[in-house]
Amino acid sequence: MNDDTRHSASGHDLTPLGAEEKARLAADLSDEARRVILHQGTEPPFCGGLLNNKQTGVYHCRLCDLPLFRSTAKFESGTGWPSFTQAFDPAHIREIRDGSHGMIRTEIRCARCDGHLGHVFDDGPLPTGRRYCLNSLSLRFEPENVGRVSAA
């Protein structure tokens, strides 16, 4: 793989994590976060800590810190999970056919660490018509630096 194929259009490194690095990062997760992120679990609806977050910023992968969604793409879907219309960068999300639980869905995972994020559906609002339905446990929110004064 050449160096160009390891970076997204937004300039982020997408080189897959090795097993040791992934295990090191996962050691800092709670048991519940490990269940969701590493074993394709789902947190209960209306319980996630980021569901009602209205701050401006970026949602990152909790495991590897890759930026996944901007707050400007977040909307209230009424489903009980944080929902977004589009990814920070399409290359940061990997889609996988999911036939579990007697239905066909599209699972979404972090493109760098392969951590389970949630699912994407084609019933979202415009402009994309997509609803990325995420587990709060799979995300870390980074607020925008509002009002920060730079040193001159």
C-alpha positions in Angstrom: 0.0 0.0 0.0 1.5 3.3 -1.0 1.5 6.3 1.4 -1.3 8.1 -0.5 -3.8 5.2 0.1 -3.2 5.3 3.9 -4.6 8.9 4.2 -8.1 10.2 3.7 -8.9 13.2 1.6 -9.1 15.2 4.8 -5.5 14.2 5.6 -6.0 11.7 8.4 -3.9 8.5 8.7 -6.1 5.4 7.9 -3.4 2.9 8.4 -5.1 -0.1 10.2 -4.0 -0.6 13.8 -2.0 -3.6 14.7 -3.4 -6.1 17.2 -1.0 -4.9 20.0 -1.9 -1.2 19.5 -5.6 -2.0 19.4 -5.3 -4.1 22.6 -3.4 -1.2 24.3 -6.1 1.3 23.4 -8.9 -1.1 24.4 -7.4 -1.6 27.8 -8.5 2.0 28.7 -12.2 1.3 27.8 -14.9 0.3 30.3 -16.3 -3.2 30.0 -19.5 -1.8 28.4 -17.5 0.2 25.8 -15.4 -2.9 25.0 -18.6 -4.9 24.5 -20.0 -2.3 22.1 -16.9 -1.3 20.2 -15.0 -4.6 20.0 -17.9 -7.1 20.0 -20.6 -5.2 17.9 -22.8 -4.5 20.9 -25.5 -1.8 21.2 -26.2 0.5 24.1 -29.8 0.8 25.2 -31.8 3.6 23.4 -32.1 7.0 25.2 -29.2 6.2 27.5 -26.1 7.4 25.7 -24.2 10.3 27.1 -23.9 12.1 23.7 -27.6 11.7 22.6 -28.5 15.2 23.8 -25.2 16.9 23.2 -25.8 20.2 21.4 -22.2 21.6 21.5 -20.3 22.5 18.4 -17.4 20.2 17.6 -16.4 16.8 16.2 -17.2 13.3 17.3 -14.2 11.0 17.2 -13.7 7.2 17.4 -13.4 6.4 21.1 -10.8 3.8 20.4 -8.4 5.3 17.9 -9.5 9.0 17.9 -10.2 9.3 14.1 -12.7 12.1 13.5 -16.0 10.6 12.4 -18.8 13.2 12.5 -19.2 16.9 12.8 -21.8 18.3 15.1 -23.3 20.2 12.2 -24.4 16.9 10.7 -26.2 15.8 13.9 -30.0 15.7 14.0 -32.7 14.4 16.3 -34.0 11.2 14.8 -36.2 10.2 17.7 -34.6 6.7 17.8 -32.7 7.1 21.1 -29.2 7.1 19.6 -27.1 10.1 18.3 -27.8 10.4 14.5 -25.9 12.1 11.7 -26.6 12.8 8.1 -23.0 12.4 6.8 -19.5 11.4 7.9 -16.6 13.8 8.6 -14.9 12.1 5.7 -16.5 9.1 3.9 -13.2 7.3 4.0 -13.3 7.3 7.8 -16.4 5.0 7.9 -16.4 1.4 6.7 -19.8 -0.2 5.8 -20.5 -4.0 6.3 -23.6 -6.0 5.5 -25.1 -7.1 8.8 -27.5 -10.0 8.8 -27.8 -10.4 12.6 -31.0 -10.3 14.6 -33.1 -11.6 11.7 -32.8 -8.5 9.5 -30.5 -7.0 6.9 -28.8 -3.8 8.0 -25.5 -1.9 7.2 -23.1 -1.9 10.1 -20.7 1.0 10.3 -17.1 0.7 11.7 -14.2 3.0 12.1 -12.0 2.6 9.0 -8.8 2.7 11.0 -9.4 0.5 14.1 -12.4 -1.5 12.9 -14.4 -0.5 16.0 -18.1 -0.9 15.8 -19.9 2.4 15.7 -23.6 1.5 14.9 -25.6 1.3 11.7 -26.5 3.4 8.7 -30.0 3.6 7.2 -31.5 5.2 4.1 -34.3 7.0 5.9 -32.5 10.2 7.0 -33.3 13.8 6.2 -31.9 15.8 3.2 -29.4 16.5 1.9 -28.1 12.9 2.1 -31.1 10.8 3.0 -28.9 8.8 5.3 -29.2 8.2 9.0 -25.9 7.2 10.7 -27.2 5.8 14.0 -24.3 5.7 16.6 -23.6 4.3 20.0 -22.4 7.1 22.3 -20.0 4.6 23.8 -18.2 4.4 20.4 -17.6 8.1 20.3 -15.6 10.8 22.1 -16.7 14.4 21.6 -14.1 17.1 21.0 -15.7 20.6 21.4 -14.8 23.4 19.0 -12.3 25.8 20.5 -14.6 28.8 20.9 -13.2 32.0 22.3 -9.7 30.6 22.6 -7.1 33.4 22.5 -3.9 32.6 20.7 -0.5 33.7 22.1 1.1 36.3 19.9 
